[in-house]
Amino acid sequence: MAGMNVKRRPLRNFIASAIIAASLLAPAMASAQVVVIANGSPITELDIRQRAKLMTLSSKTKTTATREQAIQELIDDRLKIAKARSYGLEVTDADVDAAFNTMATRQRISPQQFAQVLDNGGISANAVKARLRAEMTWSQLVRGRYGSSLQVGDADVANVLRSSNQSENTVGYVYTLYPVTIIVPNGSSPAVIDGKRQMAENLRGRFQSCKAGLALARALRDVAVREPVTKSSADLPEPFRDLLAKLEVGRLSSPDVTPQGLQMFALCDKKETTAESPAKRELREKIFTSRFEAESKKYLEEIRRQAMIEYK
């Protein structure tokens, strides 16, 4: 009997190990399960769960996305990419990574930190990049197909302004700016950073004109003054536009943290223009968006009618 037990124990151990392994693999296998195939491209259970979380996170109202909504959006993405590829259009990995990095920069964190924030919410960086790829690819395709009908001319803007009783001579500004950066080495201690901030404030206080102020900045250690840039107020984000509206010509803006250090701008010229104001630019973008969305919806419906969509 003892001998028989010795022979059976390895078998029992093997069976127990197999059961444990199967229980551990079950969630992974379920996640990899294909739920839908859209034009030959599989959509897995994991894809659906991740997309639902991403849609909820992206919702302005924080409305929880349903499973069906996630499935339909993923189907749309697969069809968009497939259609674009049939025309030879494809967004590179580098382009997708750049868009992902821009998202991180807008939140003032590194791409690695952004990926960690997503992971903490149960969303992989790859799930976000997949969505970005589909959006960027589709934008290229729709713009290429409907380019002429999407263009918004000055007459289009003027017509909308007249119909809404708004003045066509809304004023914008053209700014001449000198970027001034106080360099802060990576990994600097809080004491060093505080010292650099004090240096920035001292420079701002002494900066009374561009001629003298720029010469002063160039003479300081760890300060870089770049070539001037000319920007229309219509091209600037609203927070920066508001900042410049309050800044006197010949003065230096408050410092902003960048990867290179503390970034400021010397406002050295400011001219009025009616060619393109922020109001006109905003209206132009609204007209374009409306046209783009209309053509996009119509085109996607056409592609869906021709698609092969198989539910498993």
Short mmCIF file of the C-alpha atoms (twelve columns), coordinates in Angstrom:
data_MODEL
# 
_entry.id   MODEL 
# 
loop_
_atom_site.group_PDB 
_atom_site.id 
_atom_site.type_symbol 
_atom_site.label_atom_id 
_atom_site.label_alt_id 
_atom_site.label_comp_id 
_atom_site.label_asym_id 
_atom_site.label_seq_id 
_atom_site.Cartn_x 
_atom_site.Cartn_y 
_atom_site.Cartn_z 
_atom_site.pdbx_PDB_model_num 
ATOM 1   C CA . MET A 1   0.000   0.000  0.000   1 
ATOM 2   C CA . ALA A 2   2.826   2.351  0.864   1 
ATOM 3   C CA . GLY A 3   4.319   1.770  -2.532  1 
ATOM 4   C CA . MET A 4   1.040   2.554  -4.226  1 
ATOM 5   C CA . ASN A 5   0.801   5.877  -2.353  1 
ATOM 6   C CA . VAL A 6   4.260   6.832  -3.518  1 
ATOM 7   C CA . LYS A 7   3.259   6.257  -7.123  1 
ATOM 8   C CA . ARG A 8   -0.045  8.133  -6.886  1 
ATOM 9   C CA . ARG A 9   1.232   11.234 -5.101  1 
ATOM 10  C CA . PRO A 10  3.030   12.717 -8.157  1 
ATOM 11  C CA . LEU A 11  -0.146  12.249 -10.172 1 
ATOM 12  C CA . ARG A 12  -2.270  13.970 -7.522  1 
ATOM 13  C CA . ASN A 13  0.279   16.794 -7.342  1 
ATOM 14  C CA . PHE A 14  0.195   17.165 -11.092 1 
ATOM 15  C CA . ILE A 15  -3.607  17.319 -11.162 1 
ATOM 16  C CA . ALA A 16  -3.654  19.879 -8.343  1 
ATOM 17  C CA . SER A 17  -1.049  22.011 -10.150 1 
ATOM 18  C CA . ALA A 18  -3.029  21.799 -13.375 1 
ATOM 19  C CA . ILE A 19  -6.202  22.959 -11.619 1 
ATOM 20  C CA . ILE A 20  -4.383  25.914 -10.038 1 
ATOM 21  C CA . ALA A 21  -2.788  26.862 -13.353 1 
ATOM 22  C CA . ALA A 22  -6.137  26.671 -15.117 1 
ATOM 23  C CA . SER A 23  -7.757  28.912 -12.514 1 
ATOM 24  C CA . LEU A 24  -4.974  31.456 -12.955 1 
ATOM 25  C CA . LEU A 25  -5.172  31.342 -16.736 1 
ATOM 26  C CA . ALA A 26  -8.961  31.569 -16.873 1 
ATOM 27  C CA . PRO A 27  -9.179  35.387 -16.483 1 
ATOM 28  C CA . ALA A 28  -6.465  35.902 -19.090 1 
ATOM 29  C CA . MET A 29  -8.176  33.514 -21.502 1 
ATOM 30  C CA . ALA A 30  -11.496 35.273 -20.949 1 
ATOM 31  C CA . SER A 31  -9.874  38.646 -21.626 1 
ATOM 32  C CA . ALA A 32  -8.394  37.338 -24.866 1 
ATOM 33  C CA . GLN A 33  -11.730 35.924 -26.012 1 
ATOM 34  C CA . VAL A 34  -12.791 37.366 -29.368 1 
ATOM 35  C CA . VAL A 35  -16.271 38.893 -29.163 1 
ATOM 36  C CA . VAL A 36  -16.616 40.599 -32.562 1 
ATOM 37  C CA . ILE A 37  -14.753 40.506 -35.868 1 
ATOM 38  C CA . ALA A 38  -15.049 43.661 -37.977 1 
ATOM 39  C CA . ASN A 39  -13.767 43.309 -41.541 1 
ATOM 40  C CA . GLY A 40  -11.387 40.583 -40.352 1 
ATOM 41  C CA . SER A 41  -10.094 42.551 -37.334 1 
ATOM 42  C CA . PRO A 42  -10.846 40.897 -33.964 1 
ATOM 43  C CA . ILE A 43  -12.188 42.743 -30.936 1 
ATOM 44  C CA . THR A 44  -11.540 41.008 -27.626 1 
ATOM 45  C CA . GLU A 45  -13.203 41.117 -24.239 1 
ATOM 46  C CA . LEU A 46  -10.202 43.035 -22.933 1 
ATOM 47  C CA . ASP A 47  -10.552 45.609 -25.729 1 
ATOM 48  C CA . ILE A 48  -14.185 46.156 -24.748 1 
ATOM 49  C CA . ARG A 49  -13.514 46.539 -21.017 1 
ATOM 50  C CA . GLN A 50  -10.663 48.959 -21.595 1 
ATOM 51  C CA . ARG A 51  -12.593 51.046 -24.113 1 
ATOM 52  C CA . ALA A 52  -15.622 51.298 -21.803 1 
ATOM 53  C CA . LYS A 53  -13.381 52.632 -19.022 1 
ATOM 54  C CA . LEU A 54  -11.700 55.060 -21.417 1 
ATOM 55  C CA . MET A 55  -15.042 56.337 -22.740 1 
ATOM 56  C CA . THR A 56  -16.250 56.901 -19.180 1 
ATOM 57  C CA . LEU A 57  -13.043 58.717 -18.260 1 
ATOM 58  C CA . SER A 58  -13.254 60.898 -21.386 1 
ATOM 59  C CA . SER A 59  -16.913 61.796 -20.903 1 
ATOM 60  C CA . LYS A 60  -17.445 65.421 -19.895 1 
ATOM 61  C CA . THR A 61  -20.411 64.355 -17.784 1 
ATOM 62  C CA . LYS A 62  -18.538 61.274 -16.464 1 
ATOM 63  C CA . THR A 63  -21.420 59.105 -17.678 1 
ATOM 64  C CA . THR A 64  -20.595 55.404 -17.433 1 
ATOM 65  C CA . ALA A 65  -20.205 53.910 -20.902 1 
ATOM 66  C CA . THR A 66  -22.120 50.715 -21.587 1 
ATOM 67  C CA . ARG A 67  -20.609 47.550 -22.993 1 
ATOM 68  C CA . GLU A 68  -22.597 47.971 -26.204 1 
ATOM 69  C CA . GLN A 69  -21.366 51.553 -26.665 1 
ATOM 70  C CA . ALA A 70  -17.781 50.355 -26.284 1 
ATOM 71  C CA . ILE A 71  -18.326 47.570 -28.823 1 
ATOM 72  C CA . GLN A 72  -19.824 49.930 -31.399 1 
ATOM 73  C CA . GLU A 73  -17.018 52.455 -30.993 1 
ATOM 74  C CA . LEU A 74  -14.397 49.721 -31.382 1 
ATOM 75  C CA . ILE A 75  -16.158 48.449 -34.517 1 
ATOM 76  C CA . ASP A 76  -16.124 51.975 -35.917 1 
ATOM 77  C CA . ASP A 77  -12.398 52.257 -35.180 1 
ATOM 78  C CA . ARG A 78  -11.616 48.988 -36.957 1 
ATOM 79  C CA . LEU A 79  -13.649 50.020 -39.995 1 
ATOM 80  C CA . LYS A 80  -12.081 53.476 -40.136 1 
ATOM 81  C CA . ILE A 81  -8.532  52.107 -40.067 1 
ATOM 82  C CA . ALA A 82  -9.332  49.383 -42.623 1 
ATOM 83  C CA . LYS A 83  -10.887 51.899 -45.029 1 
ATOM 84  C CA . ALA A 84  -7.948  54.272 -44.691 1 
ATOM 85  C CA . ARG A 85  -5.476  51.460 -45.385 1 
ATOM 86  C CA . SER A 86  -7.338  50.624 -48.571 1 
ATOM 87  C CA . TYR A 87  -6.349  54.117 -49.738 1 
ATOM 88  C CA . GLY A 88  -2.766  53.733 -48.524 1 
ATOM 89  C CA . LEU A 89  -3.264  55.971 -45.487 1 
ATOM 90  C CA . GLU A 90  -1.668  54.864 -42.243 1 
ATOM 91  C CA . VAL A 91  -0.592  56.757 -39.132 1 
ATOM 92  C CA . THR A 92  2.885   55.831 -37.905 1 
ATOM 93  C CA . ASP A 93  3.713   54.665 -34.378 1 
ATOM 94  C CA . ALA A 94  5.838   57.806 -34.002 1 
ATOM 95  C CA . ASP A 95  2.812   60.003 -34.791 1 
ATOM 96  C CA . VAL A 96  0.670   58.144 -32.250 1 
ATOM 97  C CA . ASP A 97  3.390   58.373 -29.598 1 
ATOM 98  C CA . ALA A 98  3.710   62.110 -30.257 1 
ATOM 99  C CA . ALA A 99  -0.053  62.578 -29.782 1 
ATOM 100 C CA . PHE A 100 0.071   60.537 -26.557 1 
ATOM 101 C CA . ASN A 101 2.977   62.658 -25.290 1 
ATOM 102 C CA . THR A 102 1.035   65.827 -26.096 1 
ATOM 103 C CA . MET A 103 -1.849  64.574 -23.954 1 
ATOM 104 C CA . ALA A 104 0.591   64.064 -21.079 1 
ATOM 105 C CA . THR A 105 2.158   67.507 -21.577 1 
ATOM 106 C CA . ARG A 106 -1.263  69.188 -21.386 1 
ATOM 107 C CA . GLN A 107 -1.657  67.644 -17.952 1 
ATOM 108 C CA . ARG A 108 1.857   68.796 -17.010 1 
ATOM 109 C CA . ILE A 109 3.155   65.270 -16.450 1 
ATOM 110 C CA . SER A 110 5.579   63.024 -18.318 1 
ATOM 111 C CA . PRO A 111 4.336   60.312 -20.717 1 
ATOM 112 C CA . GLN A 112 5.530   57.693 -18.205 1 
ATOM 113 C CA . GLN A 113 3.540   59.337 -15.415 1 
ATOM 114 C CA . PHE A 114 0.502   59.605 -17.693 1 
ATOM 115 C CA . ALA A 115 0.753   55.897 -18.511 1 
ATOM 116 C CA . GLN A 116 0.900   55.126 -14.782 1 
ATOM 117 C CA . VAL A 117 -2.171  57.272 -14.083 1 
ATOM 118 C CA . LEU A 118 -4.058  55.379 -16.783 1 
ATOM 119 C CA . ASP A 119 -2.866  52.031 -15.462 1 
ATOM 120 C CA . ASN A 120 -4.092  52.943 -11.990 1 
ATOM 121 C CA . GLY A 121 -7.518  53.471 -13.543 1 
ATOM 122 C CA . GLY A 122 -7.450  50.092 -15.252 1 
ATOM 123 C CA . ILE A 123 -6.621  51.487 -18.703 1 
ATOM 124 C CA . SER A 124 -3.451  50.607 -20.606 1 
ATOM 125 C CA . ALA A 125 -1.481  53.181 -22.569 1 
ATOM 126 C CA . ASN A 126 -1.942  50.957 -25.630 1 
ATOM 127 C CA . ALA A 127 -5.734  51.260 -25.335 1 
ATOM 128 C CA . VAL A 128 -5.440  55.052 -25.475 1 
ATOM 129 C CA . LYS A 129 -2.996  54.868 -28.361 1 
ATOM 130 C CA . ALA A 130 -5.358  52.585 -30.281 1 
ATOM 131 C CA . ARG A 131 -8.090  55.178 -29.983 1 
ATOM 132 C CA . LEU A 132 -5.709  57.968 -31.008 1 
ATOM 133 C CA . ARG A 133 -4.610  55.966 -34.052 1 
ATOM 134 C CA . ALA A 134 -8.192  55.528 -35.220 1 
ATOM 135 C CA . GLU A 135 -9.044  59.210 -34.721 1 
ATOM 136 C CA . MET A 136 -5.899  60.440 -36.485 1 
ATOM 137 C CA . THR A 137 -6.335  57.983 -39.363 1 
ATOM 138 C CA . TRP A 138 -9.988  58.881 -39.833 1 
ATOM 139 C CA . SER A 139 -9.238  62.601 -39.766 1 
ATOM 140 C CA . GLN A 140 -6.724  62.159 -42.586 1 
ATOM 141 C CA . LEU A 141 -9.190  60.110 -44.618 1 
ATOM 142 C CA . VAL A 142 -12.158 62.464 -44.232 1 
ATOM 143 C CA . ARG A 143 -10.048 65.560 -44.877 1 
ATOM 144 C CA . GLY A 144 -8.586  63.968 -47.991 1 
ATOM 145 C CA . ARG A 145 -11.945 62.812 -49.334 1 
ATOM 146 C CA . TYR A 146 -13.977 65.942 -48.562 1 
ATOM 147 C CA . GLY A 147 -11.229 68.579 -48.494 1 
ATOM 148 C CA . SER A 148 -12.879 71.128 -50.783 1 
ATOM 149 C CA . SER A 149 -16.278 71.000 -49.074 1 
ATOM 150 C CA . LEU A 150 -14.674 71.351 -45.632 1 
ATOM 151 C CA . GLN A 151 -12.817 74.567 -46.438 1 
ATOM 152 C CA . VAL A 152 -14.121 77.638 -44.614 1 
ATOM 153 C CA . GLY A 153 -13.552 80.929 -46.440 1 
ATOM 154 C CA . ASP A 154 -13.754 84.505 -45.212 1 
ATOM 155 C CA . ALA A 155 -17.148 84.829 -46.899 1 
ATOM 156 C CA . ASP A 156 -18.498 81.913 -44.835 1 
ATOM 157 C CA . VAL A 157 -17.355 83.587 -41.628 1 
ATOM 158 C CA . ALA A 158 -18.723 86.980 -42.703 1 
ATOM 159 C CA . ASN A 159 -22.121 85.467 -43.558 1 
ATOM 160 C CA . VAL A 160 -22.450 83.886 -40.112 1 
ATOM 161 C CA . LEU A 161 -21.369 87.113 -38.413 1 
ATOM 162 C CA . ARG A 162 -23.939 89.109 -40.368 1 
ATOM 163 C CA . SER A 163 -26.723 86.597 -39.706 1 
ATOM 164 C CA . SER A 164 -26.019 86.779 -35.971 1 
ATOM 165 C CA . ASN A 165 -25.721 90.597 -36.031 1 
ATOM 166 C CA . GLN A 166 -22.051 90.523 -35.038 1 
ATOM 167 C CA . SER A 167 -19.486 92.984 -36.322 1 
ATOM 168 C CA . GLU A 168 -17.216 91.763 -39.101 1 
ATOM 169 C CA . ASN A 169 -14.473 94.098 -37.877 1 
ATOM 170 C CA . THR A 170 -13.717 92.313 -34.625 1 
ATOM 171 C CA . VAL A 171 -10.213 93.220 -33.464 1 
ATOM 172 C CA . GLY A 172 -7.319  90.837 -32.885 1 
ATOM 173 C CA . TYR A 173 -3.648  91.456 -32.151 1 
ATOM 174 C CA . VAL A 174 -0.298  90.462 -33.598 1 
ATOM 175 C CA . TYR A 175 2.355   90.053 -30.904 1 
ATOM 176 C CA . THR A 176 6.146   90.035 -31.178 1 
ATOM 177 C CA . LEU A 177 7.507   87.890 -28.362 1 
ATOM 178 C CA . TYR A 178 10.990  86.963 -27.169 1 
ATOM 179 C CA . PRO A 179 11.075  83.641 -25.271 1 
ATOM 180 C CA . VAL A 180 13.253  83.979 -22.158 1 
ATOM 181 C CA . THR A 181 14.104  80.800 -20.219 1 
ATOM 182 C CA . ILE A 182 15.827  80.444 -16.878 1 
ATOM 183 C CA . ILE A 183 17.404  77.009 -17.169 1 
ATOM 184 C CA . VAL A 184 16.703  74.578 -14.319 1 
ATOM 185 C CA . PRO A 185 18.731  71.323 -14.525 1 
ATOM 186 C CA . ASN A 186 16.769  68.079 -14.229 1 
ATOM 187 C CA . GLY A 187 16.753  66.695 -10.719 1 
ATOM 188 C CA . SER A 188 17.383  70.064 -9.070  1 
ATOM 189 C CA . SER A 189 16.589  70.265 -5.361  1 
ATOM 190 C CA . PRO A 190 13.628  72.325 -4.102  1 
ATOM 191 C CA . ALA A 191 16.095  74.910 -2.785  1 
ATOM 192 C CA . VAL A 192 17.640  75.334 -6.242  1 
ATOM 193 C CA . ILE A 193 14.211  75.597 -7.872  1 
ATOM 194 C CA . ASP A 194 13.121  78.224 -5.345  1 
ATOM 195 C CA . GLY A 195 16.302  80.156 -6.089  1 
ATOM 196 C CA . LYS A 196 15.545  80.067 -9.819  1 
ATOM 197 C CA . ARG A 197 12.009  81.313 -9.186  1 
ATOM 198 C CA . GLN A 198 13.392  84.217 -7.180  1 
ATOM 199 C CA . MET A 199 15.801  84.932 -10.009 1 
ATOM 200 C CA . ALA A 200 12.866  85.003 -12.465 1 
ATOM 201 C CA . GLU A 201 10.908  87.448 -10.304 1 
ATOM 202 C CA . ASN A 202 13.962  89.689 -9.887  1 
ATOM 203 C CA . LEU A 203 14.436  89.758 -13.652 1 
ATOM 204 C CA . ARG A 204 10.767  90.611 -14.184 1 
ATOM 205 C CA . GLY A 205 11.029  93.507 -11.751 1 
ATOM 206 C CA . ARG A 206 14.079  94.938 -13.524 1 
ATOM 207 C CA . PHE A 207 12.663  94.340 -17.033 1 
ATOM 208 C CA . GLN A 208 11.254  97.772 -18.014 1 
ATOM 209 C CA . SER A 209 11.850  97.758 -21.778 1 
ATOM 210 C CA . CYS A 210 12.786  95.181 -24.387 1 
ATOM 211 C CA . LYS A 211 16.015  96.905 -25.426 1 
ATOM 212 C CA . ALA A 212 17.498  97.116 -21.940 1 
ATOM 213 C CA . GLY A 213 15.681  94.093 -20.525 1 
ATOM 214 C CA . LEU A 214 16.804  91.641 -23.205 1 
ATOM 215 C CA . ALA A 215 20.402  92.849 -22.880 1 
ATOM 216 C CA . LEU A 216 20.157  92.300 -19.129 1 
ATOM 217 C CA . ALA A 217 18.697  88.805 -19.568 1 
ATOM 218 C CA . ARG A 218 21.399  87.777 -22.038 1 
ATOM 219 C CA . ALA A 219 24.081  88.840 -19.571 1 
ATOM 220 C CA . LEU A 220 22.761  86.592 -16.813 1 
ATOM 221 C CA . ARG A 221 24.053  83.096 -16.175 1 
ATOM 222 C CA . ASP A 222 21.708  80.174 -16.958 1 
ATOM 223 C CA . VAL A 223 19.356  82.407 -18.945 1 
ATOM 224 C CA . ALA A 224 18.570  81.735 -22.606 1 
ATOM 225 C CA . VAL A 225 16.971  84.329 -24.885 1 
ATOM 226 C CA . ARG A 226 15.669  82.840 -28.127 1 
ATOM 227 C CA . GLU A 227 14.888  84.517 -31.445 1 
ATOM 228 C CA . PRO A 228 11.624  86.509 -31.559 1 
ATOM 229 C CA . VAL A 229 8.369   84.908 -32.671 1 
ATOM 230 C CA . THR A 230 5.316   86.643 -34.133 1 
ATOM 231 C CA . LYS A 231 1.953   85.282 -33.048 1 
ATOM 232 C CA . SER A 232 -1.612  86.280 -33.827 1 
ATOM 233 C CA . SER A 233 -3.978  86.337 -30.879 1 
ATOM 234 C CA . ALA A 234 -6.211  84.034 -32.932 1 
ATOM 235 C CA . ASP A 235 -3.509  81.342 -32.829 1 
ATOM 236 C CA . LEU A 236 -2.974  81.470 -29.076 1 
ATOM 237 C CA . PRO A 237 -4.765  79.441 -26.389 1 
ATOM 238 C CA . GLU A 238 -7.186  81.520 -24.351 1 
ATOM 239 C CA . PRO A 239 -5.175  81.517 -21.064 1 
ATOM 240 C CA . PHE A 240 -2.052  82.815 -22.823 1 
ATOM 241 C CA . ARG A 241 -4.117  85.301 -24.832 1 
ATOM 242 C CA . ASP A 242 -5.596  86.676 -21.609 1 
ATOM 243 C CA . LEU A 243 -2.132  86.905 -20.066 1 
ATOM 244 C CA . LEU A 244 -0.785  88.946 -22.991 1 
ATOM 245 C CA . ALA A 245 -3.856  91.199 -22.987 1 
ATOM 246 C CA . LYS A 246 -2.938  92.308 -19.469 1 
ATOM 247 C CA . LEU A 247 0.808   92.599 -20.108 1 
ATOM 248 C CA . GLU A 248 2.321   95.968 -21.026 1 
ATOM 249 C CA . VAL A 249 4.609   96.230 -24.043 1 
ATOM 250 C CA . GLY A 250 8.213   96.084 -22.871 1 
ATOM 251 C CA . ARG A 251 7.505   93.847 -19.887 1 
ATOM 252 C CA . LEU A 252 8.120   90.196 -19.080 1 
ATOM 253 C CA . SER A 253 5.363   87.635 -18.453 1 
ATOM 254 C CA . SER A 254 5.175   85.513 -15.306 1 
ATOM 255 C CA . PRO A 255 7.268   82.306 -15.373 1 
ATOM 256 C CA . ASP A 256 5.766   79.007 -16.448 1 
ATOM 257 C CA . VAL A 257 7.331   75.620 -15.715 1 
ATOM 258 C CA . THR A 258 8.608   73.710 -18.769 1 
ATOM 259 C CA . PRO A 259 10.951  70.709 -19.172 1 
ATOM 260 C CA . GLN A 260 13.808  73.163 -19.880 1 
ATOM 261 C CA . GLY A 261 13.148  75.460 -16.926 1 
ATOM 262 C CA . LEU A 262 11.144  78.597 -16.182 1 
ATOM 263 C CA . GLN A 263 9.728   80.024 -19.401 1 
ATOM 264 C CA . MET A 264 8.788   83.708 -19.769 1 
ATOM 265 C CA . PHE A 265 7.959   85.924 -22.733 1 
ATOM 266 C CA . ALA A 266 9.046   89.482 -23.355 1 
ATOM 267 C CA . LEU A 267 6.237   91.375 -25.094 1 
ATOM 268 C CA . CYS A 268 8.073   93.705 -27.475 1 
ATOM 269 C CA . ASP A 269 5.339   94.737 -29.933 1 
ATOM 270 C CA . LYS A 270 1.547   94.610 -30.176 1 
ATOM 271 C CA . LYS A 271 -0.466  95.618 -33.250 1 
ATOM 272 C CA . GLU A 272 -4.198  95.546 -33.904 1 
ATOM 273 C CA . THR A 273 -5.550  93.522 -36.825 1 
ATOM 274 C CA . THR A 274 -8.992  92.796 -38.243 1 
ATOM 275 C CA . ALA A 275 -7.706  90.107 -40.591 1 
ATOM 276 C CA . GLU A 276 -8.113  87.299 -38.041 1 
ATOM 277 C CA . SER A 277 -9.365  87.813 -34.529 1 
ATOM 278 C CA . PRO A 278 -9.945  85.169 -31.852 1 
ATOM 279 C CA . ALA A 279 -13.690 85.491 -32.428 1 
ATOM 280 C CA . LYS A 280 -13.324 84.897 -36.173 1 
ATOM 281 C CA . ARG A 281 -10.952 81.972 -35.608 1 
ATOM 282 C CA . GLU A 282 -13.330 80.369 -33.147 1 
ATOM 283 C CA . LEU A 283 -16.225 80.775 -35.558 1 
ATOM 284 C CA . ARG A 284 -14.144 79.385 -38.432 1 
ATOM 285 C CA . GLU A 285 -13.306 76.313 -36.349 1 
ATOM 286 C CA . LYS A 286 -16.958 75.819 -35.394 1 
ATOM 287 C CA . ILE A 287 -18.034 75.900 -39.043 1 
ATOM 288 C CA . PHE A 288 -15.284 73.448 -39.988 1 
ATOM 289 C CA . THR A 289 -16.148 71.090 -37.123 1 
ATOM 290 C CA . SER A 290 -19.816 71.112 -38.090 1 
ATOM 291 C CA . ARG A 291 -19.000 70.268 -41.709 1 
ATOM 292 C CA . PHE A 292 -16.445 67.632 -40.712 1 
ATOM 293 C CA . GLU A 293 -18.844 65.881 -38.353 1 
ATOM 294 C CA . ALA A 294 -21.627 65.842 -40.968 1 
ATOM 295 C CA . GLU A 295 -19.404 64.337 -43.678 1 
ATOM 296 C CA . SER A 296 -17.805 61.948 -41.182 1 
ATOM 297 C CA . LYS A 297 -21.135 60.595 -40.000 1 
ATOM 298 C CA . LYS A 298 -22.428 60.111 -43.541 1 
ATOM 299 C CA . TYR A 299 -19.227 58.389 -44.702 1 
ATOM 300 C CA . LEU A 300 -19.078 56.065 -41.684 1 
ATOM 301 C CA . GLU A 301 -22.688 54.988 -42.244 1 
ATOM 302 C CA . GLU A 302 -21.769 54.136 -45.837 1 
ATOM 303 C CA . ILE A 303 -18.763 52.086 -44.717 1 
ATOM 304 C CA . ARG A 304 -20.830 50.234 -42.098 1 
ATOM 305 C CA . ARG A 305 -23.402 49.200 -44.721 1 
ATOM 306 C CA . GLN A 306 -20.618 47.537 -46.706 1 
ATOM 307 C CA . ALA A 307 -18.818 45.992 -43.713 1 
ATOM 308 C CA . MET A 308 -18.562 42.377 -42.594 1 
ATOM 309 C CA . ILE A 309 -19.323 42.363 -38.857 1 
ATOM 310 C CA . GLU A 310 -19.493 38.980 -37.122 1 
ATOM 311 C CA . TYR A 311 -20.508 38.529 -33.479 1 
ATOM 312 C CA . LYS A 312 -19.065 35.462 -31.752 1 
# 
